[in-house]
């Protein structure tokens, strides 16, 4: 019967040994020899010290040896603890309560609190802590009425003090390697904030039987050459050197090339899709005037959204120049006061030109739409969009930021209806946010009628509200010189990305988590 390939490999391994020493690289040999000196098992740091190799070089060699079944790599999470500055001081002079009890014994076992603290050189900011631990450990009794301290017993060295001494000597210790008493002492010292701790992964390398077999047959470190230089060729020394074979299967350090942030890629892709749908991009300033942000949208000047809790006011300068827009300004003013020629009765108040010129931070991208509607470059029919930064004094939580992005869109043309708007929004949510289905419900905005709120659903994510939309009211369009319907929407693009990327906290869009940024796939 013919042997299988694996059977043949096993036979050759048994005949020739698992791996011949000739197949080992220089650094692999150094690691094996270091492990032999450590009786077959040792920490990576210890192996690095003995072999003279860098930590990363030891790990690369160990991974290669593990692939050859010559070593095993053991990993465990550990808490490494060390003394902070205050802890170092206590390791030299002793814990405050130890200094107190030592002084108390020298004073005959009883002393006034003030005298005891002064003689023990305990500062006022440490007095309460020192006296508290003195009583808590049962070393002495504090008589508050007589303001005296009485010794109860001559204390032995506690576990917390022993740990201080050990840390002073060793510099750092692994909590998991300590006995139960010392682990409790670590918790006590950590609570007193005199030690620092951080999590790390401890790696140990252990020789396998095959590794021991290689060492028993004898290996020596042979200097290897990774590059054939002109000097080696001219001198002929290349004959004496061992040239390293290139191993394409050998582990290599990870390289993280530079790339665009996942969220910025999403914004670029959304921009490309909108352009592909025939939309043109519109732009506007971040520092805006109330006229474009509110007045041109038929939002009354006494509307609650005008208050400082909903809009950031610019401190200096306070006002902008509305002179170039005087014609539109007069028509918007009359519309607010009495309805002008829109068929509306207006809001019935005295419009303030000064308030219209007030500078603010743009609170929504609809301000860009107003600028576009009065632009000489406006095309009718036409489709426009903007992806812009907006600012509102929001309470920051998992779904709100005070600084956020919106995607704004308007469609200008004759015979446009609400059905056209709903169709655009549905396609937008499904194609760009990756939603499975959408739903609409009536809403209210001062500048649109009818007004619609868009929510979308994605399997495994749930429902999320994206923003509002509607058809601009005549009180908005007619004063701006537009006599055809205008469909408009403003959606939270941050939330669109959250659904697309499966993120549940909007603050994670601006995370510094390099692991997430490196591994986040293209969306």
C-alpha positions in Angstrom: 0.0 0.0 0.0 1.3 3.5 -0.9 2.2 5.7 2.0 0.4 9.1 2.2 2.6 12.3 2.1 2.1 12.9 5.8 3.1 9.3 6.6 6.3 9.8 4.6 7.0 13.0 6.4 6.6 11.3 9.8 9.0 8.5 8.7 11.6 11.0 7.6 11.3 12.9 10.9 11.8 9.8 12.9 14.8 8.8 10.8 16.5 12.2 10.6 15.1 13.9 13.7 12.4 16.5 13.8 14.7 19.3 12.7 18.4 19.3 11.8 20.4 22.0 13.5 21.6 23.1 10.0 18.0 24.4 9.4 18.1 26.8 12.4 18.8 30.5 12.0 21.4 32.3 14.1 18.9 34.0 16.4 16.9 30.7 16.8 20.1 29.0 18.0 20.8 31.8 20.5 17.3 31.4 21.9 17.6 27.7 22.3 21.0 28.0 24.0 19.6 30.7 26.4 16.6 28.3 27.2 19.1 25.5 28.0 20.8 27.9 30.5 17.4 28.5 32.0 16.6 24.8 32.4 14.2 24.8 29.5 11.8 27.6 30.4 12.1 31.3 30.8 10.6 34.7 30.4 11.2 36.6 27.2 13.0 39.4 29.0 15.3 36.9 30.7 16.1 35.1 27.4 16.8 38.6 25.9 19.3 39.3 28.7 21.1 36.0 28.3 21.1 35.9 24.5 21.9 39.6 24.0 19.0 39.9 21.6 16.3 42.5 21.5 12.9 41.6 23.0 11.2 41.7 19.5 14.0 39.6 18.0 13.5 36.9 20.7 9.8 36.8 20.0 10.3 36.5 16.2 12.8 33.6 16.8 10.4 32.0 19.3 7.5 32.1 16.8 9.7 30.5 14.2 10.8 27.8 16.7 7.2 27.2 17.7 6.3 26.6 14.1 9.1 24.0 14.0 7.7 22.4 17.2 10.9 23.1 19.1 9.4 25.4 21.7 6.0 26.3 23.2 5.0 29.9 23.9 2.9 30.5 27.1 1.0 33.8 27.6 -0.8 35.1 30.6 -2.2 38.5 31.6 -0.6 40.0 34.6 -0.8 43.1 36.8 2.6 44.7 37.3 2.9 46.9 40.3 5.6 49.5 41.4 5.9 52.3 43.9 5.0 55.8 43.0 6.8 58.8 44.4 4.9 58.8 47.7 5.5 55.0 48.0 9.2 55.5 47.5 9.3 57.9 50.4 7.4 55.5 52.6 9.7 52.7 51.7 12.6 54.8 53.0 11.1 56.4 56.1 8.3 53.9 56.9 4.5 54.2 56.7 3.1 57.2 58.7 1.4 54.9 61.2 4.7 52.9 61.7 6.5 56.1 62.5 3.8 57.1 65.0 3.8 53.8 66.8 7.6 53.8 67.0 7.6 57.3 68.4 4.7 56.4 70.8 6.8 53.5 72.2 9.7 55.9 72.7 7.4 58.2 74.6 6.4 55.5 77.1 3.2 54.2 75.3 1.0 57.2 75.9 1.3 60.8 74.6 -0.8 63.8 73.6 -1.8 63.7 70.0 -0.1 67.0 69.1 3.1 66.1 70.8 3.2 62.7 69.2 2.6 64.1 65.7 5.3 66.8 66.2 7.9 64.3 67.5 7.2 61.8 64.7 7.5 64.6 62.1 4.0 63.9 60.7 2.8 66.9 58.7 -0.7 68.3 59.3 -2.0 67.0 55.9 -1.0 63.4 56.9 -2.1 63.6 60.5 -5.7 62.3 60.0 -4.4 59.5 57.7 -1.7 58.4 60.1 -3.9 58.4 63.2 -6.7 56.6 61.2 -4.4 53.7 60.1 -2.9 53.6 63.6 -6.4 52.9 65.1 -7.6 50.8 62.1 -4.6 48.4 62.5 -5.4 48.1 66.2 -1.9 49.3 67.3 -3.2 52.1 69.5 -6.3 53.7 70.9 -7.1 57.4 70.3 -8.9 59.1 73.2 -10.7 62.1 71.5 -11.9 63.5 74.9 -8.4 63.7 76.4 -6.7 64.2 73.0 -4.3 61.3 73.8 -3.0 58.2 72.1 -2.4 55.0 74.0 -0.4 52.0 72.8 -2.3 48.7 72.6 0.4 46.4 71.4 3.8 46.3 69.9 3.0 45.6 66.3 4.8 43.1 64.0 5.7 43.9 60.5 2.5 43.8 58.4 2.0 42.4 54.9 1.7 45.9 53.5 5.1 46.9 55.0 6.7 43.7 53.7 5.3 44.4 50.2 6.8 47.9 50.4 10.2 46.5 51.3 9.9 43.9 48.4 9.0 46.6 45.9 11.8 48.8 47.1 14.2 45.9 46.5 12.8 44.5 43.3 11.5 47.7 41.7 8.5 45.9 40.3 6.4 42.8 41.0 3.6 40.8 39.4 0.6 40.8 41.6 -0.5 37.3 40.4 2.8 35.8 41.6 2.2 37.0 45.2 0.7 35.0 48.0 -2.8 35.7 49.3 -1.6 38.0 52.1 0.5 40.1 49.8 -2.2 40.4 47.2 -4.5 41.8 50.0 -1.7 44.1 50.9 -1.4 45.3 47.3 -5.1 46.2 47.3 -4.6 48.2 50.5 -1.6 50.1 49.1 -3.4 50.7 45.9 -6.4 52.1 47.9 -3.9 54.4 49.7 -2.6 55.5 46.2 1.0 54.8 47.0 1.6 52.2 44.2 1.0 52.2 40.5 -0.2 49.2 38.5 -0.7 48.4 34.8 -1.9 45.4 32.9 0.6 43.5 30.6 1.0 40.2 28.9 3.8 38.0 30.2 5.3 35.5 27.8 7.3 32.5 28.7 9.1 30.2 26.3 9.5 26.5 27.0 11.6 23.8 25.2 9.7 20.8 23.8 11.1 17.3 23.7 12.2 18.0 20.1 14.0 21.2 21.3 15.8 19.3 24.0 16.8 16.7 21.4 18.4 19.3 19.2 20.4 20.7 22.1 21.5 17.3 23.2 23.0 16.6 19.7 24.8 19.9 20.1 24.4 23.3 18.4 26.6 26.3 18.2 26.0 29.9 17.2 27.0 30.5 13.6 27.2 34.1 12.3 24.9 34.6 9.4 25.0 37.1 6.6 21.7 38.5 5.3 23.2 40.6 2.6 26.1 39.9 0.2 28.2 43.1 0.2 30.9 44.2 -2.3 33.5 43.8 0.6 32.6 40.2 1.1 32.9 39.4 -2.6 36.2 41.3 -3.1 37.9 39.7 0.0 36.5 36.3 -0.6 35.1 36.1 2.9 31.7 35.1 1.5 33.1 31.6 1.4 33.5 31.5 5.1 30.0 33.0 5.9 26.7 31.3 6.0 24.2 33.0 3.8 20.7 33.1 5.2 18.0 31.5 3.2 15.0 33.7 2.6 12.0 32.2 4.3 8.7 33.6 3.0 6.8 31.8 5.8 8.8 33.4 8.6 6.9 35.7 11.0 7.5 39.4 10.4 6.7 42.5 12.3 3.3 44.1 11.5 3.3 47.2 9.5 0.4 49.6 9.6 0.5 51.9 6.5 -1.0 55.3 6.7 -4.7 55.5 5.5 -7.6 57.9 5.7 -9.8 57.8 8.8 -12.8 55.5 8.2 -15.2 58.3 8.8 -13.5 60.6 6.3 -13.6 57.8 3.7 -17.3 57.5 4.4 -17.8 61.3 3.8 -15.8 61.1 0.5 -17.9 58.1 -0.7 -21.1 59.8 0.2 -20.0 62.9 -1.7 -19.2 60.8 -4.7 -22.6 59.0 -4.6 -24.5 62.3 -4.4 -22.5 63.7 -7.4 -23.2 60.5 -9.3 -27.0 61.1 -8.6 -26.7 64.5 -10.3 -26.3 66.7 -7.2 -24.0 69.7 -7.2 -22.1 70.6 -4.0 -23.0 73.9 -2.3 -20.9 75.7 0.3 -21.2 78.3 3.1 -19.3 79.8 6.0 -19.2 78.3 9.5 -19.5 81.8 11.1 -22.9 82.8 9.8 -25.4 85.6 10.2 -28.8 85.1 11.8 -30.3 86.2 8.5 -29.2 83.0 6.7 -29.3 80.7 9.7 -32.8 81.7 10.9 -34.5 84.7 9.4 -34.4 83.5 5.8 -36.0 80.3 7.0 -39.0 82.1 8.4 -37.9 81.4 11.9 -39.3 84.2 14.1 -36.7 86.2 16.0 -38.4 85.4 19.3 -38.3 81.6 18.6 -36.8 79.5 21.4 -34.1 78.2 19.1 -32.6 81.7 18.9 -31.7 81.6 22.6 -28.1 81.0 23.6 -28.8 77.4 24.8 -29.5 76.5 21.1 -27.0 78.7 19.2 -23.4 79.7 19.8 -23.1 83.5 19.6 -19.8 85.0 18.3 -18.2 87.3 20.9 -16.2 89.4 18.6 -17.1 90.8 16.1 -20.8 90.6 17.0 -22.3 91.7 13.6 -21.8 91.0 9.9 -22.6 93.1 6.8 -26.0 92.5 5.2 -25.7 95.3 2.7 -25.2 93.0 -0.4 -28.5 91.3 0.5 -30.6 94.3 1.1 -33.3 93.4 -1.4 -33.8 90.0 0.1 -33.6 91.4 3.6 -36.5 93.8 3.1 -38.7 91.1 1.6 -37.9 88.7 4.5 -38.5 91.5 7.0 -42.0 92.2 5.5 -42.8 88.5 5.4 -42.0 88.1 9.1 -44.0 91.2 10.0 -47.1 90.9 7.8 -46.7 88.1 5.3 -45.6 90.3 2.3 -46.9 88.7 -0.9 -46.8 85.1 0.3 -50.5 84.9 1.3 -49.5 84.5 4.9 -50.2 86.9 7.8 -46.6 86.6 9.0 -45.6 86.4 12.7 -46.9 89.9 13.6 -43.9 91.4 15.3 -41.3 94.1 14.6 -38.4 92.6 12.7 -34.9 93.6 14.0 -32.3 94.3 11.3 -29.6 94.3 14.0 -30.5 90.9 15.2 -30.5 89.6 11.6 -26.9 90.7 11.3 -25.8 89.0 14.5 -22.9 86.6 13.9 -23.3 83.0 15.2 -21.8 79.6 14.6 -23.9 77.8 12.0 -26.4 75.6 13.8 -27.6 73.7 10.7 -26.7 73.3 7.1 -30.0 74.7 5.9 -28.2 78.1 6.2 -26.2 76.9 3.2 -29.4 76.2 1.3 -30.6 79.8 1.8 -27.4 81.2 0.4 -27.7 78.8 -2.6 -31.3 79.9 -3.3 -30.3 83.6 -3.7 -27.1 82.8 -5.6 -26.9 83.9 -9.3 -25.5 80.4 -10.1 -28.7 78.7 -9.0 -30.1 76.4 -11.8 -33.8 75.6 -12.0 -34.4 72.7 -12.1 -31.4 71.7 -10.0 -30.2 69.4 -7.2 -27.8 70.5 -4.5 -26.1 69.1 -1.4 -23.7 70.1 1.3 -21.8 68.2 3.9 -21.0 70.7 6.6 -19.9 71.2 10.2 -22.6 72.5 12.6 -22.5 73.7 16.2 -25.1 73.6 19.0 -24.7 73.7 22.8 -25.9 70.1 23.1 -25.3 67.9 26.2 -22.8 65.4 24.9 -23.9 61.7 25.2 -23.8 58.6 23.1 -26.0 60.1 20.4 -25.3 63.9 20.6 -22.2 66.1 20.1 -21.9 69.9 20.4 -20.0 69.8 17.1 -21.3 67.6 14.4 -21.8 67.1 10.6 -25.0 67.3 8.6 -25.7 66.4 5.0 -28.1 68.9 3.5 -29.9 68.6 0.3 -32.4 70.6 -1.8 -34.1 69.9 -5.1 -35.5 72.9 -7.0 -38.0 72.5 -9.8 -41.6 72.6 -11.0 -44.2 70.0 -10.1 -42.2 68.5 -7.2 -44.3 66.7 -4.5 -43.9 65.1 -1.1 -43.7 61.7 -2.9 -40.5 62.8 -4.7 -39.0 63.8 -1.3 -39.8 60.5 0.3 -38.3 58.6 -2.6 -35.1 60.5 -2.4 -34.8 60.0 1.4 -35.5 56.3 1.2 -32.8 55.8 -1.5 -30.4 57.9 0.5 -30.9 55.9 3.7 -30.6 52.5 2.0 -27.8 53.2 -0.5 -25.6 55.4 1.8 -26.4 54.3 5.4 -26.9 50.7 4.5 -30.4 50.6 6.1 -32.7 47.7 5.5 -35.9 49.8 5.8 -37.1 53.3 6.6 -40.1 55.0 8.1 -41.5 58.5 8.1 -43.6 60.4 10.5 -45.0 64.0 10.5 -42.8 66.6 12.2 -42.7 70.4 12.6 -40.2 73.0 11.3 -40.9 76.7 10.9 -39.6 76.6 7.4 -41.2 73.5 5.8 -44.8 72.3 5.3 -45.4 69.4 5.2 -42.5 68.3 7.4 -41.3 64.8 7.8 -38.9 63.0 10.2 -36.8 60.2 8.7 -35.8 57.1 10.7 -34.0 54.0 9.4 -33.6 50.4 10.6 -30.7 48.0 10.2 -30.8 44.3 11.2 -28.8 43.8 14.3 -28.6 47.6 15.0 -32.2 48.7 15.4 -34.0 52.0 14.6 -32.2 55.4 14.5 -33.6 58.8 13.8 -31.6 60.6 11.1 -33.2 64.1 10.8 -35.9 66.2 9.3 -37.1 67.1 5.9 -40.0 68.8 4.1 -41.0 71.3 1.3 -40.0 74.9 1.9 -42.9 77.1 2.7 -43.8 80.0 0.4 -42.7 82.3 3.2 -39.2 81.0 2.7 -39.0 80.7 -1.1 -40.9 83.7 -2.4 -38.9 86.4 -0.5 -35.7 84.7 -1.8 -37.0 85.1 -5.4 -37.9 81.4 -5.9 -41.4 80.6 -7.2 -41.1 76.8 -7.7 -41.3 74.1 -5.1 -38.1 73.3 -3.1 -37.6 69.9 -1.5 -35.2 70.1 1.5 -33.7 67.7 4.1 -31.0 67.9 6.7 -29.7 64.6 8.1 -27.1 63.8 10.8 -24.3 62.3 8.8 -22.5 61.2 12.0 -25.5 59.0 12.7 -25.5 57.7 9.1 -21.9 56.5 9.6 -22.8 55.0 13.0 -25.4 52.8 11.4 -23.1 51.9 8.5 -20.1 51.0 10.8 -22.2 49.4 13.5 -21.1 52.0 16.2 -23.3 52.6 19.2 -21.6 55.7 20.6 -21.2 58.8 18.5 -18.1 59.8 20.5 -16.3 56.9 19.0 -16.1 58.7 15.6 -13.3 60.8 17.1 -11.6 58.1 19.1 -7.8 57.8 19.4 -8.0 54.0 19.7 -5.3 53.1 17.2 -6.2 49.4 17.3 -9.7 50.2 16.1 -8.5 52.7 13.5 -5.9 50.2 12.1 -8.2 47.3 11.9 -11.4 49.0 10.8 -12.3 47.7 7.4 -13.4 49.7 4.4 -17.1 50.5 4.8 
